[in-house]
Amino acid sequence: MNTDPTVSELAALAATLNAAGRMTPDAAAEAALAHWRAANVLLYTEAARAEAQTKEREATAAAEADLRDALAAVRKPERFPVPLDAALPCWLPKLKGRTGEAAALYRAYLADSLTATKYRGLKAATKDEVAQQYARDRQWPFNEQQFGMVGSLFLQWYTRRHAAEVAAARAAAGRRGGRPRKKAKARTSGNRKKL
């Protein structure tokens, strides 16, 4: 996009700025060029701000949709109170049977949550603090209200984290000039071509 004015555009702007005839023609042309460039900077800045706001709204809408999907996928336990080990598969049904991965995610959530609630600034929660809170959560089962509240907070954290991981993977793939790699399927004897 060419942002430099044509001679006729510059002359028209100079004539408008020098309507009173107090400037020399050269001074009027310089003032017109300065006004033109300032307007271009302003328009570019406004367009960049509008684009950033649009991207932020789209990202927020996508995150909200992901959270709605995650909350809709939550399975309610058969009875309450429910221990943490039984709550995690309800909150993360896609990870059912992968208790280690779900527990690691919950520990990461606790670390971020403890860091935020203690107003530590840049200092993160210690491993001991996270381990103690995890042990307390495992020891005391959740009643129905706690199950809903903790599950909602955990899923908000999880969807934000997952969205950030996907965005980082896509950015890395873009830098490599391609799409994110899918996991390679294991070859079996049935997949090999016969010679």
Secondary structure, DSSP 4 states (H G I P E B T S, - for coil): ---SPPHHHHHHHHHHHTTT--S-HHHHHHHHHHHHHHHHHHHHHHHHHHHHHHHHHHHHHHHHHHHHHHHHHPPPPSSSSB-HHHHHHHH-GGGTT-HHHHHHHHHHHHHHHHHHHTT-TTPPPPHHHHHHHHHHHHHS-B-HHHHHHHHHHHHHHHHHHHHHHHHHHHHHHHHHTSPPPPPPPPP-TTTSPP-
